Each structure stands twice: as C-alpha cells, then as structure tokens.
C-alpha cells in the first residue's frame, strides 16, 4: 500500500493517505473527492552521517511555484 501526499483545494488541507489498489481517496476534513496528489520529496540515507550530495537535496513540496532547495513549508 503506497503512502501518498494529497492537497485539497476546497479546504486547503494537506494529508498523507494510504491508497489501496484503484481506491479513490477523499479529503478526511471536508469529504471532497477533488483532492490532488502531490509530488513527494525523496529522502536519502547518507552512510557515515555525512552531508548529502546535491542529488539528495529536497526539491520542494510539490506545489506550483515551489522550486529546488525547498519552499520553507512547515518552517513558519
């Protein structure tokens, strides 16, 4: 069962949902079926606890306008 991140444009809620097969998820806050799957940020394990290479840097939250290096979402 893959875990996906979704955004609901109706209530602006972001949520992670386990999706089974062809199941169509709905927003757990408002019940909207129009939720949008977001691009997930890939995490990487670095052996030895060193600094990650440029390939392992976060690429943002997946929302339009968010670019390389992250958008700062959750940093406020």
Secondary structure, DSSP 8 states (H G I E B T S, - for coil): -EEEEEEETTTTEEEEEEE-TT-----TTT--S--EE---------GGG----GGGS----SSTT--TT---TT--
